[in-house]
Amino acid sequence: MAELLHGLSALVKLQLLATALLQSRATAKKTRNRVAVRVLKGN
């Protein structure tokens, strides 16, 4: 039973990591787009 719980917590941690990575990638993309827009507008 303890092994099962350990495996489950590892899965949850992996899922949280993946989610965090996806979110930071999305945020980076937004930031890059904002910077690109600023550069194009000549700010």
Sequence and secondary structure as in RCSB ss.txt:
>XXXX:A:sequence
MAELLHGLSALVKLQLLATALLQSRATAKKTRNRVAVRVLKGN
>XXXX:A:secstr
 HHHHHHHHHHHHHHHHHHHHHHHHHHHHHHHHHHHHHHHHT 
